[in-house]
Amino acid sequence: MGKLIEIGGSDGNLVAQLGLMGNRHGLIAGATGTGKTVTLQVLAEGFARAGTPVFVTDVKGDLSGLGAAGKPHSEVTRRIDAMPGCEFQHRGYAIMFWDIFAKDGHPVRTTISEFGPLLLGNLLQLNDTQTGVLYAAFAVADDEGMLLLDLKDLRAMLNWVATNAKELRANYGNISSASVGAIQRRLLVLEQQGAEQFFGEPALSIDDLIRQDFSGNGVISVLQSATLLRESPRLYAAFLMWLLSELFEELPEVGDLEVPKFVMFFDEAHLLFKGMPKPLLEKIEQVVRLVRSKGVGVYFVTQSPLDLPESVLGQLGLKIQHGLRAFTPRDQKTIRAIIAGFRNDENLDLLSTITQLGVGEALVSSLDASGAPTSVTKTLIKAPESQIGPIEPAEMQKILKRSPLKGKYDNDLDRESAYEMLQKRAEKAAQKALEQKEAEPAARSRPAGRQRQSVAEAMFKSAARSIGRSLGSKLVRGILGSLLK
């Protein structure tokens, strides 16, 4: 029998999620203002108490309150009184803050190579032809032993393959300059949205998310997502997909554990699958299905279960459905589809109940010890032990200063990668071109009329073009302008 994670109560009966089944994934759904964030908070606390590290996305800025003890409140008291059998004490939990923009948390980075062309193509919204060119650039970089760490590496590699497209065509297919230009423009837009800070080193180590405190409780990692979601929702979704796939790649098979090894909560989950091409969707569905064997639980938070693909929805063991509103025939059709997914042994009038649920109330179905879904129950979600709402900025800074990861990710690294390697190639080509020019007989003169550029000039210009806009400009000004004039 695994540890029980208390969710709430109803008529004196506690509703709990079996810790052993925590890696069977879950769903928290409901209309705006029905209590989804508090439910997320309660579950995150429960897993942390069971020793499971937790990752949450804070899209509203409310979840920093997990780090501080809750305060007496009439609603909290009402929920405590409604379920006297629930263990409860006001307390804060060990948390760490993360921020892709490196403002209110430890910087979150990964490299272009680790992110891969499939996710990057989706992030850039490339068509099939452009995605093929992106794959070719990654393949050339791999074959040439060039690391793609940041955006300038990718830009340099794209320009290099465009310049050498004729020579590369036999092995990598057609690489059109128009497709390369389109990708470069999308990269500029991505950079303006702040992605330049996301791609680079030191890259995030998965082990730094899977931590326990000195008491054996799981540490809760909070990704500051409000600004990210507002300025670049596609980057938000792509990062979460990358994180999920990285966990699948790096973590070992663990079989059945008493509690999950790691649990993730993805808020605004509808963004994860919106506009996703079929090949990527199939890959993500596979990862969601198989990552359970690594001891990882994934919990999606969204307004409607229908925001998720059926193949993902069918894998969710815990379902917490907050209230929905049926204002239109389409709303009613959606609600009927949702309640059809519940096991209803008590023959509850779910259609009426789901539209009349108050704040903090939910229809809950979890898994029993055998892994079978339990009958749906109307439940009052228990009160969180930590603070509801954000903590003060000064308190957040104290938590950051006390973090065991302080300083680990603060400073960018810029080791030799594709950009620098192509720069060296260009410099060697320029030097060779200069030597060839100097070796030409001084007395030789060109025929009158339009003069052809020398071999040296042609080789240099080709090399300069191959390493990107900023580097090319620097070489033309610094070398061509002074040595070859």
C-alpha positions in Angstrom: 0.0 0.0 0.0 1.5 3.3 -1.0 1.3 6.7 0.7 -2.0 8.5 0.5 -2.1 12.1 -0.8 -5.2 13.7 0.6 -7.2 15.7 -1.9 -10.3 16.7 0.0 -13.4 15.4 1.6 -17.1 14.9 1.2 -19.7 14.0 3.9 -17.0 13.0 6.3 -15.2 10.8 3.7 -11.7 11.6 2.6 -10.8 11.5 -1.0 -7.1 10.6 -1.6 -4.7 9.8 -4.4 -2.7 6.7 -3.9 1.0 7.7 -4.1 1.9 4.6 -6.0 -0.4 5.7 -8.8 1.0 9.3 -8.9 2.9 8.6 -12.0 -0.3 7.7 -13.9 -0.7 11.4 -14.7 -3.7 13.6 -14.0 -5.9 16.5 -15.0 -7.2 19.6 -13.2 -9.9 21.3 -15.2 -12.6 23.9 -14.8 -13.7 27.4 -15.7 -11.8 30.5 -14.7 -12.2 31.3 -11.0 -13.4 27.8 -9.9 -10.3 27.0 -7.8 -7.9 25.1 -10.1 -4.8 27.0 -8.8 -5.6 26.1 -5.2 -6.1 22.5 -6.2 -2.7 22.4 -7.9 -1.2 23.9 -4.7 -2.8 21.2 -2.6 -1.6 18.4 -4.8 1.9 19.9 -5.0 2.1 20.0 -1.2 0.9 16.4 -0.9 3.5 15.1 -3.3 6.2 17.2 -1.5 5.2 15.7 1.9 5.5 12.2 0.4 9.1 13.0 -0.7 8.4 13.6 -4.4 10.1 16.6 -6.0 7.6 18.8 -7.9 7.8 21.2 -10.8 5.0 23.7 -11.3 4.5 26.5 -13.8 3.3 29.7 -12.2 1.3 31.5 -14.9 -0.4 33.9 -12.6 2.3 34.7 -10.1 0.4 33.1 -7.3 2.4 29.9 -6.5 5.3 31.6 -4.8 3.1 31.3 -1.8 4.1 27.6 -1.6 7.3 28.9 0.2 5.4 30.5 3.1 3.1 29.2 5.8 -0.6 29.9 5.3 -2.6 32.3 7.4 -5.9 31.9 9.1 -8.8 32.7 6.8 -12.6 32.0 6.9 -12.5 29.9 3.8 -9.5 27.9 5.0 -11.4 27.3 8.4 -14.5 26.2 6.5 -12.6 23.6 4.6 -10.7 22.3 7.6 -14.0 21.9 9.6 -15.6 20.1 6.7 -13.0 17.3 6.8 -11.8 16.7 10.4 -10.0 13.6 9.4 -7.6 15.5 7.2 -4.0 16.1 8.5 -3.4 19.8 8.4 -1.0 22.4 9.7 0.0 25.9 8.4 3.5 25.5 6.9 5.6 26.6 4.0 7.5 24.2 1.7 11.1 24.2 0.3 10.9 25.9 -3.1 13.3 27.1 -5.8 12.5 29.7 -8.4 13.3 29.4 -12.1 13.0 32.0 -14.8 13.8 31.8 -18.5 14.4 35.6 -18.5 16.6 35.3 -15.4 14.9 38.0 -13.5 13.0 36.3 -10.7 14.7 32.9 -10.5 17.6 30.8 -11.6 18.2 31.1 -15.3 16.8 28.2 -17.4 18.8 27.3 -20.5 19.3 24.5 -23.0 21.4 24.3 -26.1 20.1 24.4 -29.7 21.5 20.9 -30.2 19.7 19.5 -27.2 16.5 21.2 -28.1 16.6 19.6 -31.6 15.1 20.4 -35.0 11.6 18.9 -34.3 10.8 21.2 -31.4 12.6 24.1 -32.9 10.7 23.8 -36.2 7.4 23.8 -34.3 8.5 26.8 -32.2 9.4 28.7 -35.4 6.2 27.6 -37.1 8.2 26.4 -40.2 6.6 24.7 -43.1 7.7 21.3 -44.3 10.3 22.6 -46.7 11.8 25.0 -44.1 11.8 22.2 -41.5 13.7 20.0 -43.9 16.4 22.7 -44.3 16.6 23.0 -40.6 17.1 19.2 -40.2 19.8 19.5 -42.9 21.6 22.2 -40.9 21.6 20.1 -37.8 22.8 17.0 -39.8 25.7 19.0 -41.3 26.7 20.3 -37.8 26.7 16.8 -36.4 28.8 15.4 -39.3 31.2 18.3 -39.1 31.6 18.0 -35.3 30.2 21.5 -34.6 28.1 22.1 -31.5 25.0 24.3 -31.9 24.8 25.9 -28.5 23.1 29.2 -29.1 21.3 31.3 -31.7 24.4 32.7 -33.2 25.7 29.2 -33.8 22.5 28.3 -35.6 22.6 31.4 -37.7 26.2 30.8 -38.7 25.5 27.2 -39.6 22.4 28.1 -41.7 24.4 30.7 -43.7 27.2 28.3 -44.2 25.0 25.5 -45.6 23.2 28.1 -47.8 26.5 29.3 -49.2 27.7 25.7 -49.8 24.3 24.3 -50.9 25.7 23.1 -54.2 28.3 20.9 -52.6 25.9 19.7 -49.9 23.0 18.8 -52.2 24.1 15.2 -52.9 24.2 14.2 -49.2 21.6 16.6 -47.6 19.2 17.5 -50.3 18.3 20.8 -51.7 19.0 23.8 -49.4 17.3 26.9 -50.9 18.5 30.4 -49.9 14.8 31.4 -49.7 14.1 28.8 -47.0 17.3 29.8 -45.1 16.2 33.4 -45.3 12.7 32.5 -43.9 14.2 30.6 -41.0 16.6 33.5 -40.2 13.7 35.9 -40.1 11.8 33.7 -37.7 14.9 33.5 -35.5 15.1 37.3 -35.3 11.5 37.3 -34.1 12.3 34.6 -31.5 15.3 36.5 -30.3 13.1 39.6 -29.8 10.8 37.5 -27.6 13.7 36.7 -25.3 14.7 33.3 -26.5 18.3 34.3 -26.9 18.6 34.0 -23.1 17.0 30.5 -23.2 19.5 29.0 -25.7 23.0 28.6 -24.4 25.1 27.3 -21.5 25.3 26.3 -18.7 22.3 24.2 -19.6 19.7 23.1 -17.1 20.6 19.9 -15.3 17.6 17.6 -14.7 19.1 16.5 -11.4 18.7 20.1 -10.0 15.0 19.7 -10.3 14.8 16.4 -8.5 15.8 17.3 -5.0 14.7 16.7 -1.4 15.1 19.0 1.6 16.8 18.0 4.8 13.6 16.6 6.1 13.1 14.3 3.2 10.3 16.4 1.6 10.4 17.0 -2.1 11.6 20.4 -3.2 9.0 22.3 -5.3 10.5 24.1 -8.3 8.5 27.1 -9.5 8.9 28.3 -13.0 8.0 32.0 -13.2 5.8 31.9 -16.3 3.6 35.0 -16.3 5.9 37.1 -18.5 6.9 34.1 -20.6 3.3 33.2 -21.3 2.4 36.8 -22.2 5.4 37.5 -24.5 6.1 34.1 -26.0 3.4 31.4 -25.4 5.0 29.2 -28.0 8.3 29.2 -26.2 6.5 28.4 -23.0 4.9 25.3 -24.6 8.1 24.3 -26.4 10.1 24.5 -23.2 7.7 22.2 -21.3 7.7 19.7 -24.2 11.5 19.8 -24.2 11.6 19.3 -20.4 9.3 16.3 -20.6 11.3 14.7 -23.4 14.6 15.4 -21.6 13.3 13.6 -18.5 12.4 10.6 -20.6 15.8 10.5 -22.2 17.9 11.0 -19.1 16.0 9.1 -16.3 16.5 5.4 -15.8 13.7 2.9 -15.8 12.5 2.4 -12.2 9.4 0.2 -12.3 6.8 0.7 -9.5 7.9 3.0 -6.8 6.0 3.8 -3.5 5.7 7.4 -4.7 6.7 9.0 -8.0 10.3 10.0 -8.5 9.1 13.4 -10.0 5.8 15.1 -10.7 5.2 18.0 -13.1 2.2 20.4 -13.3 1.6 22.1 -16.6 -0.8 25.1 -16.3 -2.5 26.5 -19.4 -2.1 23.0 -20.9 -4.1 23.9 -24.0 -1.1 25.8 -25.3 1.0 22.6 -25.4 -1.0 21.0 -28.2 -2.4 24.1 -30.0 -1.4 24.0 -33.7 1.1 21.1 -33.1 2.0 19.2 -36.3 1.1 15.5 -36.4 4.7 14.2 -36.2 5.4 16.2 -33.1 2.1 15.3 -31.5 2.7 11.6 -32.0 6.1 11.9 -30.4 4.8 13.8 -27.4 1.9 11.3 -27.0 4.5 8.5 -26.9 6.7 10.3 -24.4 3.7 11.0 -22.1 2.8 7.3 -22.2 6.3 5.9 -21.7 7.6 8.5 -19.1 5.5 6.7 -16.5 8.1 3.9 -16.4 10.7 6.5 -15.4 8.6 7.3 -12.3 7.4 10.7 -13.7 3.8 12.0 -13.2 2.4 14.7 -15.5 -0.6 16.8 -14.4 -2.3 19.0 -16.9 -4.2 22.1 -15.8 -6.7 23.6 -18.3 -10.2 24.9 -18.6 -11.6 21.9 -20.4 -10.4 18.2 -20.7 -11.2 18.5 -24.4 -8.2 20.8 -24.7 -6.0 17.7 -24.6 -5.8 15.1 -27.4 -7.8 11.9 -26.7 -4.7 9.8 -26.7 -3.3 11.9 -23.9 -6.6 12.2 -22.0 -7.0 8.5 -21.9 -3.7 8.1 -20.0 -4.8 10.3 -17.0 -5.5 8.4 -13.9 -6.6 11.3 -11.6 -9.3 13.6 -12.8 -10.4 16.7 -10.9 -13.1 18.5 -12.6 -14.1 21.9 -11.2 -17.3 23.8 -12.3 -18.2 24.6 -15.9 -20.8 26.9 -17.2 -23.4 25.8 -19.9 -24.4 29.1 -21.5 -24.8 27.8 -25.0 -25.7 24.5 -26.7 -22.0 24.0 -27.6 -21.2 24.3 -23.9 -23.8 21.7 -23.0 -22.3 19.4 -25.7 -18.8 19.8 -24.2 -20.0 19.0 -20.7 -21.8 15.9 -21.9 -18.6 14.7 -23.5 -16.7 15.4 -20.3 -19.0 13.6 -17.9 -19.1 10.6 -20.3 -15.5 9.9 -19.3 -16.3 9.4 -15.6 -17.2 6.1 -13.9 -20.5 6.9 -12.2 -21.6 4.0 -10.0 -23.8 6.2 -7.8 -25.8 7.4 -10.9 -25.2 11.1 -9.9 -26.8 13.7 -12.0 -23.4 14.9 -13.3 -24.8 17.2 -16.0 -26.5 19.3 -13.3 -23.8 18.9 -10.7 -20.9 20.0 -12.8 -22.7 23.3 -13.6 -23.5 24.0 -9.9 -20.2 23.3 -8.3 -19.1 26.1 -6.0 -15.5 27.5 -5.8 -13.3 24.8 -4.4 -15.7 22.0 -5.2 -14.9 19.4 -7.8 -15.9 16.0 -9.3 -13.0 13.7 -8.5 -12.0 10.3 -9.9 -8.7 8.7 -8.9 -7.2 5.2 -9.0 -7.6 2.4 -6.5 -4.9 0.1 -5.3 -5.4 -2.1 -8.4 -5.1 0.8 -10.8 -8.8 0.9 -11.7 -10.7 4.2 -11.8 -12.8 5.0 -8.8 -16.4 6.1 -9.1 -16.7 9.9 -9.4 -17.3 11.8 -6.2 -18.4 15.3 -5.5 -15.6 16.7 -3.3 -14.6 19.8 -1.4 -10.9 20.3 -2.1 -8.9 20.6 1.2 -7.3 23.9 2.1 -3.6 24.4 1.2 -1.2 24.5 4.1 1.0 27.2 2.5 0.1 30.7 1.7 -2.6 31.4 -0.9 -1.3 34.1 -3.2 2.2 35.4 -3.9 4.8 36.2 -1.3 6.5 39.6 -1.0 9.4 40.3 -3.5 11.8 40.7 -0.5 10.9 37.2 0.7 11.4 35.8 -2.8 14.9 37.3 -2.9 15.7 35.7 0.5 14.7 32.3 -0.9 16.9 32.9 -4.0 19.9 33.9 -1.8 19.5 30.7 0.3 19.2 28.5 -2.7 21.8 25.6 -3.0 22.0 26.5 -6.7 23.0 30.1 -6.1 25.6 31.1 -8.7 25.6 27.8 -10.6 23.6 29.2 -13.6 24.1 32.9 -13.2 27.0 33.5 -15.7 26.7 32.6 -19.4 29.3 30.3 -20.9 30.4 30.7 -24.5 32.8 27.9 -25.4 34.0 27.0 -28.8 31.1 25.9 -31.0 29.8 26.3 -34.6 30.2 30.1 -34.6 33.8 30.1 -33.5 34.7 27.1 -35.7 33.3 28.7 -38.8 35.0 32.0 -37.8 38.4 30.1 -37.8 37.6 28.6 -41.2 36.9 32.0 -42.6 40.1 33.4 -41.1 42.1 30.6 -42.6 40.4 31.0 -46.0 41.2 34.8 -45.8 44.8 34.1 -44.9 45.2 31.6 -47.7 43.5 34.0 -50.2 46.0 36.8 -49.1 49.0 34.5 -49.6 47.8 33.5 -53.0 47.3 37.1 -54.0 50.8 38.0 -52.8 52.3 35.1 -54.7 50.9 36.4 -58.0 53.5 38.0 -60.3 53.5 41.7 -59.6 53.8 42.6 -63.2 50.7 40.7 -64.3 47.9 43.1 -65.3 44.3 42.4 -66.1 42.8 43.2 -69.5 40.9 46.4 -70.0 37.1 46.5 -69.3 35.2 45.0 -66.4 37.7 43.3 -64.2 36.9 39.9 -62.7 37.5 39.4 -59.0 40.7 37.5 -58.2 40.6 33.9 -56.8 41.6 35.3 -53.4 38.8 37.8 -53.3 36.3 35.2 -54.3 37.4 32.7 -51.7 37.4 35.3 -49.0 33.9 36.7 -49.8 32.6 33.1 -49.8 34.1 32.5 -46.4 32.9 35.7 -45.0 29.3 35.1 -46.1 29.3 31.6 -44.6 29.6 32.7 -40.9 26.7 35.0 -40.5 25.6 38.6 -40.8 27.4 40.0 -37.8 30.6 38.1 -38.2 30.7 38.6 -41.9 30.4 42.4 -41.5 33.2 42.4 -38.9 35.5 40.5 -41.3 34.7 42.7 -44.3 35.5 45.8 -42.2 38.4 44.4 -40.3 40.2 42.3 -42.9 39.0 43.1 -46.3 38.9 46.8 -45.6 42.5 46.9 -44.3 44.4 44.1 -45.8 42.9 43.5 -49.2 42.2 47.1 -50.3 
